[in-house]
């Protein structure tokens, strides 16, 4: 069910160019951003105008298919990091914006993007998973949730394994909640190691349609295990 895309329609994602660029312009209002995600589109730009992308293929992780390496399993068992949901969204997105990214656009999370996603978080559609060590934020990620789909945006690591532990904890919780997939957007070796796979655009859009039939989990998130404590 496309609540936002009906009011803020985008061009057909199948019309994107070979690099995935579909459109430019518009704004980063909550309604337009959510309409984009409902349509399989996301913003990615360094300066005006805003650029909207729908790449083909699309990197996707099905939560039940996540691969956790032996070394990372050990890190999880040691419980070195305290992972929390939605307790430090602004700090996480700011850290993601500041993180160096070899071979990638390093400045695309600009002030306008930060403001827009913080607003989405306040409305209950954007979420973060943050890893703390001795009370210090040392890794995490953020993204957008609609229906049974989670659209990952960015992550950062200030300590070895910190962002990986936060990512695994989030994906495992998404599986418990019945999420269909995590949209990883662009292929990276890091995400391939977790078991993410490339889907052709038509497959992704069909899966997105099915995910949007599920009610969106709006509001602040927390781990089920912590809710039961």
C-alpha positions in Angstrom: 0.0 0.0 0.0 1.6 3.2 -1.2 0.2 6.0 1.1 2.9 8.6 0.4 3.8 7.8 -3.3 0.2 8.4 -4.3 0.4 12.0 -3.1 4.0 12.6 -4.2 4.5 10.5 -7.4 8.0 9.8 -8.8 8.8 8.6 -12.3 8.8 4.9 -12.9 12.0 3.4 -11.4 12.4 1.4 -14.5 13.2 4.6 -16.4 16.4 5.2 -14.4 19.7 5.5 -16.4 22.4 2.8 -16.3 23.9 4.4 -13.2 20.5 4.3 -11.4 19.8 8.0 -11.7 16.1 8.6 -12.1 15.3 12.2 -11.3 16.6 15.4 -9.8 15.1 18.3 -7.9 12.3 18.4 -5.4 12.8 18.6 -1.6 13.6 16.4 1.4 10.2 16.8 3.2 9.2 13.7 5.1 6.3 13.0 2.7 8.5 13.1 -0.3 11.2 11.0 1.3 8.7 8.3 2.3 7.1 8.4 -1.2 10.6 7.8 -2.6 11.2 4.8 -0.4 7.8 3.4 -1.2 8.7 3.6 -4.9 12.1 1.9 -4.5 14.0 5.2 -4.8 16.4 7.0 -2.5 18.3 10.4 -2.5 22.1 10.5 -3.0 23.8 13.7 -3.8 26.6 16.0 -2.7 25.2 19.4 -3.6 22.0 20.8 -5.2 20.0 19.6 -7.0 18.8 16.6 -5.1 19.4 13.4 -7.1 17.1 10.4 -6.8 18.3 6.9 -7.6 16.9 3.4 -8.2 19.9 1.2 -9.0 19.6 -2.1 -10.9 20.7 -4.5 -9.5 19.8 -3.8 -5.9 21.7 -5.3 -2.9 19.3 -6.9 -0.5 19.7 -9.0 2.7 16.9 -11.3 3.8 17.2 -11.3 7.6 17.0 -15.1 8.0 19.9 -15.4 5.5 22.4 -13.3 7.5 25.9 -14.8 7.7 27.8 -14.2 10.9 31.5 -15.1 10.7 33.1 -17.2 13.5 35.1 -14.3 14.7 32.1 -12.0 14.8 30.1 -14.7 16.7 32.9 -14.6 19.3 32.6 -10.9 19.5 28.9 -11.2 20.0 29.3 -13.7 22.8 31.8 -11.5 24.6 29.1 -8.8 24.8 31.8 -6.1 24.6 29.3 -3.6 23.2 25.9 -2.5 24.5 23.7 -2.2 21.4 20.6 0.1 21.7 17.9 1.0 19.3 16.7 4.6 18.8 18.6 6.1 21.7 21.2 8.1 19.8 19.8 8.8 16.3 21.3 12.3 15.8 24.7 11.2 17.1 24.7 8.1 14.8 23.8 10.1 11.7 26.4 12.7 12.5 29.1 10.1 13.0 28.1 8.5 9.7 28.4 11.9 8.0 31.9 12.3 9.4 33.2 8.8 8.6 35.8 8.6 5.9 34.8 6.3 3.0 37.5 5.1 0.7 36.4 5.1 -2.9 32.9 6.4 -2.0 31.2 9.8 -1.8 32.1 11.0 1.6 30.0 14.2 1.9 26.6 13.0 0.7 25.2 13.2 4.3 25.1 16.9 4.3 23.3 19.2 6.8 20.0 19.1 4.8 20.1 15.3 4.8 20.8 15.2 8.5 17.9 17.5 9.3 15.6 15.5 7.0 16.3 12.1 8.5 16.2 13.5 12.1 12.7 14.7 11.2 11.8 11.2 9.9 13.2 9.8 13.2 11.0 12.2 15.2 8.0 11.0 13.2 8.9 7.3 13.9 10.0 6.2 10.4 13.8 6.4 10.7 15.7 4.3 13.2 19.2 3.7 14.5 21.2 0.9 16.1 24.1 2.1 18.2 26.9 0.3 19.8 28.3 1.7 23.0 31.5 0.7 24.9 31.8 2.0 28.5 29.1 4.5 27.7 30.8 5.9 24.6 29.2 5.6 21.1 31.6 3.6 19.0 29.6 2.3 16.1 26.2 2.2 14.5 23.9 2.6 11.6 20.6 4.2 10.6 17.9 3.7 8.1 14.2 4.0 7.2 11.4 1.5 7.9 8.2 1.1 5.9 6.0 -1.9 6.1 8.2 -5.0 6.4 11.1 -3.4 4.6 14.1 -1.7 6.3 16.1 0.7 4.0 19.7 0.9 5.3 21.3 4.3 4.8 24.8 4.4 6.3 26.9 3.0 9.1 30.1 3.9 10.9 32.7 2.1 13.1 34.8 3.8 15.7 36.0 0.5 17.1 36.7 -2.8 15.5 33.5 -4.9 15.1 31.3 -2.2 16.6 29.2 -1.5 13.5 29.1 -5.2 12.6 27.7 -6.1 16.1 25.1 -3.3 15.8 24.1 -4.5 12.3 23.7 -8.1 13.3 21.7 -7.2 16.4 19.3 -5.1 14.3 18.9 -7.7 11.6 18.2 -10.4 14.1 15.5 -8.2 15.7 14.0 -7.4 12.2 13.8 -11.2 11.6 11.8 -11.6 14.9 9.5 -8.8 13.8 8.9 -10.5 10.4 10.6 -8.1 8.2 11.0 -9.3 4.6 14.3 -7.7 3.7 16.9 -5.1 4.4 17.6 -2.8 1.4 21.4 -2.4 1.3 21.2 -0.3 -1.9 24.7 -0.5 -3.4 26.9 -3.6 -3.5 29.9 -3.6 -1.1 32.2 -6.4 0.0 31.3 -5.7 3.6 27.6 -6.4 3.1 28.3 -9.3 0.7 30.1 -11.0 3.6 26.9 -10.7 5.6 25.0 -12.7 3.0 23.5 -9.8 1.0 22.7 -10.7 -2.6 21.9 -8.7 -5.7 18.3 -8.6 -7.0 17.2 -7.3 -10.4 15.0 -4.2 -10.1 11.8 -6.0 -11.0 12.3 -8.5 -8.3 13.1 -5.8 -5.8 10.0 -3.8 -6.7 7.8 -6.9 -6.4 9.2 -7.7 -3.0 8.7 -4.1 -2.0 5.1 -4.2 -3.0 4.6 -7.3 -0.8 6.5 -5.7 2.1 4.3 -2.5 2.0 1.2 -4.6 2.6 2.4 -5.0 6.2 1.7 -2.3 8.7 4.6 0.0 9.4 6.1 -0.3 12.9 6.0 3.5 13.6 7.6 5.0 16.7 10.6 4.4 18.8 12.1 1.0 18.6 13.7 -1.2 21.3 14.9 -4.7 21.4 12.3 -7.3 22.5 14.8 -8.8 24.9 15.2 -5.4 26.6 11.4 -4.8 26.7 11.1 -8.0 28.7 13.9 -7.1 31.2 
